[in-house]
Amino acid sequence: MQVPSPSAREAASMYGTAVAVFLVILVAALQGSTPPESPFPYRIPLDPEGTLELSWNVSYAQETVHFQLLVRELTAGVLFGMSDRGELENADLVVLWTNGDSAYFGDAWSDQKGQIHLDAQQDYQLLQAQRTPQGLTLLFRRPFSTCDPRDYLIEDGTVHLVYGILEQPFSSLEAINTSGLRTGLQRVQLLKPNISRPALPADVRTMEVRAPDVLIPGQETTYWCYMTELPAGFPRHHIVMYEPIVTKGNEALVHHMEVFQCAAGFESFPHFSGPCDSKMKPERLNYCRHVLAAWALGAKAFYYPEEAGLAFGGAGSSRFLRLEVHYHNPLKIQGRRDSSGIRLYYTATLRRFDAGIMELGLVYTPVMAIPPGEAAFALTGYCTDKCTQLALPPSGIRIFASQLHTHLTGRKVVTVLARDGRERAIVNRDNHYSPHFQEIRMLKEVVSVHPGDVLITSCTYNTEDRTLATVGGFGILEEMCVNYVHYYPQTQLELCKSAVDAGFLQKYFHLVNRFNSEEVCTCPQTSVPEQFASVPWNSFSRDVLQALYGFAPLAMHCNKSSAVRFQGEWDLQPLPEIVSQLEVPAPRCPASQRLSPDGPTVVNIGGGQG
């Protein structure tokens, strides 16, 4: 790339003047829809040291995201962008760089070798570059969809953000390769739902659940468990909101946090504060699984609908809580102290409805398995019409939030509602799901579920790095497919999940045994994981297993909170018949970007506004 000629610089200057006018209109519009003190309500640190900080706002009317990137210690430039799984190859990027004389801002992309190229279609629009006491601030925007094959489609769910630090000038953009840079990734939900903030009750009180003075281990990943308890005689309350408390200075290390309530069947739980995988952790802490609150990086406060709250305290409810904090410390920083946690807002004035949490998806069983070497193998769990007809109230339930969950090989998760054999609504979808980024997400629109409806949860897995089948189960190297839906009014139905009938799976093992020279052990005393481990995986055994999961009858778990099934016959249940599927809407291409320059924009980063 050549340095722009004087005429190109004049054009860039005219472009800068035009977007400056647009910027005034933009900020006024943003301030009209968000608290006036912050036109960019969402904020995360990108790198572990916090030298790069991203803020953003979403305009659903314009289908555009406005980004504000703060570079605290600028050396020679920075790149920022998005990719499918957080890789720096085949990424959609925006780059600020200097050749030692002038600085430039441009929409770019990286190829499969990490080589950077200027994008022929400039969809990232620079609105402002300004020096502040904190550092250099870049304000730019990009549509959700650009219809540029080089660009990332910004959609609901997890977005993998990538960044790189340029520590020396480059003669041209094409001289940059991501392999030679200090790089990293951050996961976030960019498209936050545009939900109005409910009013809190006058008698609201707060409770902080936080682990005191934790010395963060100097390792990349730590899950820290801390036990606490409610006061003796704590009566029944409703949680109406919760928000994160992150120790100042640790914003880049505290990745996500959850508060669990323990099982009511135990009179006491031992106190503990330490790594969750410690051999010193009491076994009883494994019975603290009922989620009260969950937060992940980039999320703000979580509000319950005004007519519902999550009950805790009182008779039949455990006083004991477990806080779990995930520390992400890739630089292995030593000596950092932390007292982060979650602040619960609760009221003694009980709301009209108790909120409930229901598990959808697959039963935790090894009969559901993923063959090795798969790029995208899907498993599906059902909450059948028979179960919802029996267990839901006549007026139905309303789902307002969702937490998707798999283990390490999960790549996509979706739950669809079907009625009368036709798919009607997406409950929650994440096409770039990461098991390392799990949060309770408020839905853009409440989903009403009526008796007789079907809820279908599908998970797509990648096992390309595995040589044995991955079976379902509780272990981290086993798999799950779950959607914890938050709804009201609370019902007795706590778990509505399925698995393939075990007898039909045995027919599969016998069939594979007949058509392979290698013997598959199908003897009754052999466990299902051992049977899967002896399968010689090839296109036949793989395709037959996938076909089996697509037609074989189900073992349904239609369970009450006591883990007892609702009365009825639940084995050998037919798969729900779906005659009509929802169409995936095609991305809308934005109107032509009249202000977009043909090439990179010249930026003044010496001081003031660019």
Secondary structure, 3 states (H helix, E strand, C coil): CCCCCHHHHHHHHHHHHHHHHHHHHHHHHHHHHCCCCCCCCEEEECCCCCCEEEEEEEECCCCEEEEEEEECCCCCEEEEEEECCCCCCCCEEEEEEECCCCEEEEEEEECCCCEEEECCCCCCEEEEEEEECCEEEEEEEEECCCCCCCCCCCCCCEEEEEEEEECCCCCCHHHCEHHHCEEEEEEEECCCCCCCCCCCCCCCEEEEEECCCEECCCCCEEEEEEEEECCCCCCCEEEEEEEEECCCCCCCCEEEEEEEECCCCCCCCCCCEEECCCCCCCHHHHHCCEEEEEEECCCCCEECCCCEEEEECCCCCCCEEEEEEEEECCCCCCCCEECCEEEEEEECCCCCEECEEEEEEECCCCCCEECCCCCCEEEEEEECHHHHHHHCCCCCEEEEEEEEECCCCEEEEEEEEEECCEEEEEEEEECCCCCCCCCCEEEEEEEEECCCCEEEEEEEECCCCCCCCEEECCCCCCECCEEEEEEECCCCEEEEEEEECHHHHHHHHHHHHHCCCCCCCCCCCCCHHHHHHCCCCCHHHHHHHHHHHHHCCEEEEEEECCCCECCCCCCCECCCCCCECCCCCCCCCCCCCCCCCCCCEEECCCCCEC
